[in-house]
Amino acid sequence: MIMKIGVIGLGVRGSSLCFLINKYFKTQLKIVAICDLIEEKCNTLKKKINNKNIKSYTNAKRLIDNEKLDGLIITSHTDQHLKHAKLAAKNNIKSILDKPISVNLKHAKEIVSLEKDNNFKFLMSFTRRYESSWIKAWDIIFNKKIIGDVYFIKLDCFVPYTRYFQTWHRYDKLSGGGINDKCSHHVDVLRWFANSEIKSLTSFGSRHSYFSPKKNKNIRCKDCSEKCEYRRYEAEGDSRENLKKFKSDNIYFDGLRQIDDQCVWAEGSDILSHFTCNINFENEVIGNINFSCFGPAAKDQEVLEVIGVKGKLKLIRSTGVIEIYHEQGKKFKRIIAKDKYHQTSHFGADIRLLKSYVNYLKNGQSDVSAENGLESLKIIHMMKKSIKSKGKLVEKKN
């Protein structure tokens, strides 16, 4: 039986999942309806996947009311997740809910309450949990126990994500900034690999003066003739991820949520460019995250290192390579852990996510529920609080 799917939100994330469904899951999933505030985005997607029969909506409630769905994919803007999660829960539609769960802790708690009140689970799309190399690394550490008991974890992420300053992500109230959008993954990874909940943390972060907003710089890449390494869709990070296929042809959009080529120096953005955080877990594991969204486009731009009492494991995300020093460093092992889908979005994670989604639609078992999203957002808010107080220790509250 082919299950009927609706998709809310057709930015890069929603469109990418539609492409994958259309290419790899035609015998299991059928996209019957899509929704975006911008109707042109719906029309563009239908052309790109060559399916004119998909129904288009600009209002999510109308989509839910008019369509008989087996499943829903919610990839709307982060501050809109609660509104769309309520529609899904009310109608008992099993849904992928994109990360981060929300910008607002109150909203995140309401989403978790929706699960409890409706005996219903969302499937959170924390992609690292679906990438083959991360799954393999976890298995090596906790099932094979090659490096012994874990006591230190470090995750470095220096990514060329200038688009955090060029799209709706540039406004903290809409996205929470890169610290929420990107690092919601990272704090989830640390919880996963520490196999524990956090106790306290301290964090420092800022907006580097080089990227401070400049007056009279409220221009878009399309209107600028300057030579610039941060030009939208031409920047190294965007070209590596082939984002040109998601490029909007509707350059006349001018709303805060629609513009996707704002100058990185334009006024109005209020998000951080980089930060570091040290986390103390309940089981004595210490975690460390270092992040910059103006990092270089390099093969090692995201690296996980896990130290145990018998050795060390290192994972380089973009290559899918795992390096292990074990038996106190006497032995070395190098594993190519990427799978055949590594060249697809999120290094194959989105295909694994959709496979998990198919199983979830059949049996209702969610691998990663909204509880994980809430715990991640709690840590993000603790980080922001510590950064605001210039590194003050913040204890976790229930």
N, C-alpha and C positions, 0 to 999 in steps of 0.2 A: 504494500500500500504506500502510495506517495503522499507525504504529509504537506499540507498547505501552510505556507509561511508568509507573514507580513514583516516589513522592515520599516522602522521609524528612524529617520535621520540618514541622509545620503551625502555625508561628507566623505572624506577619504576612507574612514573605517567602515561605514555602512556599505559604500560602493564596493570596496574590496571584498567584503564577505559575499555580496551578491555575485561578483565575478566568480568567486570560488565555487559557490553553490551551482552556478550555471555550468561550470566546467567539470566539476568532480562529483556532484551529488544529484544529477538529474533523475536518477532512478529512485531517489529517496526523498528529496525535498523539491517542492515547487513554489517559487515565489509568485504569489497571486496578487499582492498589493504592496505598494510602497508609499511612503509619506515623507514629505519635506516641506518646510515653509515656502521654499522656492520651487514652483512648479517646473521651471526649466530644468532643474536637477533631475527630477523624475523622468522627464522626456529624454534628457541626455543619457541617463542610465539605460533606459529601454532600447535606445538606438545602439548603445555599445554592446549590449548582450543580445541584441537582435530579437527582442520579444515585445511586440506591440500589444499583446493581450494582457499584460500586467496592468492592473488598475492603479491610477494615481490619485493621491490625496494630499491636501495641504493642511488637513486637520486630523490629528491622530484619533480622536474620539469617533469621528465619522468612519474612519477605517475600521475600527473595532466594532462599531455598531452595524456596519454594512457587510462585513466579511465573516465567513465562518472559517476560523483559523485553527490549525493544530498547534502552531507555534508562532512566536514573535521574536524579533531581534531588535533590541533597543540600543541604538547608537546615536541618540540625540545629544545635544550639548549637555555637559555635566550638570549644570544647574537645573536642567529640565527632567532629570531621571525620575524623581519622585512622582511627578505628574503622570508619566507614562508607565511607571511601575504599578501605580494604583489602578490604571486601566487594565493592565495584564492580570493583576491579582483578583480584581473584582470579577473578571470574566473567566478566571481559572485557565489562562493561556500560558503554557510553559514558555519561559522566555530567557534568552541570553540577555544579560544586563551588562553593558560595557563598563569597564573600569574608567576612572574612579567611580565609586558608588555615588558620590555626591561632592559638592563643595561644602555643604552645611551638615554638621554633625546631627542636628535635630532631624533633618531630612533622612539621613542615613539610618538613624534609629527607627524612623517611621517605616522605612523600607523593610528592615528586619522584622518589625512588628507585623507587616503585611504577610510575611512568611508564616509567622506563628499563628496569626488570627485566621488565616485562610488555609492552614495546613498545606502550604505551597512553598516551593523552593525556586529561586532564581538560579541561573547558571552564570556566575561571574567570569568575565573573560580576562583573567590574569594570565597573559600569554606565556610567561616563563614556565608555568605549571604544565604547559602543553608542548613545549619544545623538547625534542628527543634528547638533546645533550644535557639539559637540566634534569630531566627525568632519570637519565643514566647516571649523572653525578650523584643524585640523591640515593639511588640504589647502591652505588659503590660505597657510599658513606654509611648508610643505615642498615642495609641488608648484608652486604659483604664485609662491612666494618674494617676496610683496609687501612684507614688512617686512624682508627681508634676513636675514642670519645672526643667529640668536637668541643673546643673551648674558645675559638676565635674565628670570626667570619668578616671578610672585607669585600665590599663591592664598589668598584670604580666605574663610573659612567660619565664619559666625556663625549657628548654627542653633538653633531652639527645641526641642532634643532633651532635654527634662527626663527623658524615659523612660529615658535611660541611668542615671538614679538611681532609677528606679521599677521596673525589671524585672531579670532575671538579669544584664543588662549591668553592674549596679552592683558586681559582684564581679570583680576583676581576673583571678582565676584561671580564671573561666569565659569571659570575653569579651575581656580585655585593655583594657576600658574604651573610651570614645569615641575615644581616640588610636589604638586598633587598629581598632575597628569602622568608624568613619567615615573616619579618616585613612589607612587602607589604600588607599582610593580616591585620596586626594590625593597620596601619595607615588608611586603608580603613574602618575598624571597627569604629575607632574614628570619622572619617568623617560621617559615617552612624548614629552613636548614638548621636553625637553632633548635627546632622542635620544642619551642617554649614560647610563652608570652613575655612581653617586656615588663620591666620593673621601673626603669627610669632612663632618661637620656639627657644629653646636652648637645647643643647645635649652634653653629655659626653660619651666617650667610649674608649675601648682599647683592646689590646690582653694581657691577664694576663701573667705575667712572667713565671708561671708554664707551660704554653703551648707555650712558645717562641720556634721557630724552633731551632733545634740542629744540629750542623755539623755532618756529617757522619751518619745521621739518615734517609737517603733517601731509606727506605726499605718498603716493603709491608707486610701486616699481614700474607700472605701466606708463606713468607720467614723468618718469625720471630718466635722464640721459647719462647720468654719472656712471663711471666705471666702478663697480662694487662687487666684492666677493659674496655679498649677502643678498644678491638679487633673487627674488622668489622664483622657484622652479629652475633656476640656473645654478643655485648654490650647490656645492659638492654633496651635501647631505641629501638634498632633494633628488638630485640626478642619480645618486646611487640607489635610491629607493624607487626610481622610475615614477615619480609623482606627476610627471607631465601628463600621464594618461588620466589623471584626476583634475587637470587644470580646468577651471571654469571659463567657458567662452562668454559668460555674461559679465563683462568687465564693468558694466554700469551699476552693479550692486553697490550700495553705499551705506548699508546699515552696519552697526557694530558687529553683528553676528555674520555678516556676509562677506565683508572685505577679506581677501586672503593674500594680499600683496602689500600690506602696509610697510613703510620704511621702518627698519629696526630702531631708528633713532626718533621716530615720530612721538609726539607728546601723547599722554593719556595712559600708557601702560604702567602698571604698578606691581610688576612681578619681579622675582629675583633672577639673577643670571647664574648663580652658583652657590653651593653650600656644602658643609661637611657635618656629619652627625655621628656621635658615639652612643651606642645603646647597651644598657645593662639588662640582661635577661634574667628571669626568675631562677633558671637552672645554672647560673654563673657564667654562661656564655657571654662574651663581649662581641658586639657587632659594630661595624664601621661602614658608613656610606659616604662616598665623595662624588659630587655631581656638578657638571657644568653643561649648560645647553649651548654654549659657544665653543664646544670642543672641536678637535680636528676630525675629519673623516678618515678614520684609520681602522685597520683590521682588528685592533684590540681596544676599540672604543668602549666596550662593556666587558668587564672581567670580574669573575667571582673567584675568590680564594678562601678556602676553608682549611683551618689548621686543627689537627687532632693530636692526641698524645703520642701517636705512632708515625705521623707523616702529614703531608700536605696535598691538597687537590686544587688544581687551577683550571678554570673553565673560561675559554675565550668564546664569547657568544657568536660573533659573526662567522667564525670558521668552524664552529662545532667541535673544536679540539679540547680534549681533557688531558692534562698532564698530572701524573701522580708520583710523588716521592713517598715511598713507604718503607717500613722496617727501619725507622729512624734515618731515612735517606740512603740506605744501602742499596735500595732497588728503585728503578725508575720505569714508569709505564706511560706510553702515549697512546691515546685512544681517539680515533675519528668517530665521534658520536652522532654526527648529523645523519638525517635520514634522506630518502629520495626526494622529499618535498622541501629541502632546505632553501632552495632558491625562490620559493613562494613567500607570501607575506608573513612577517614575524618568524622567518626561518623555519617555516613549516608548521608553526604552532596553530595557525588559523584552520588548517585542514584537520589537525588533531582535535581542535576545539569543536569543529562542526561534526566530526565523527562522534565525539562525546555528546554533542547536542542531539544527534539522531537517537543514541541510546537513552538519553534523558527524556526525549519525547515518547519513547516506547515504555520506559519503566518508572519515570518520575524521579530517578536518583540523580541528584546534582553533585558533581565532583567538587565544586567550589561555590558555596552558597553566599548569600548576602552578608552573613556573619563575618566572613573573611574580609569583605569590603568595608564593613564597619570598623573592624579591628585595624585595618590599614589606615583608614581616615583618622582614627583616634591618634595614631602615631604621627601622622602628618600634622595634625593640629598641635601636638606636643612639640614637634620640631619648630613650627612657626612661633609658638609661645616662647621657646628657648631663644630663638634667633632675635625676637623682639626685645628680649631682656638681656641681649648681648652674651649669650652662652650660659645663662642660669640653669642649674639642674632642675628638671621637671619630672615629678613623680607621676606614675600612671594612676588615674582614678577610674573606678568601675563605672 
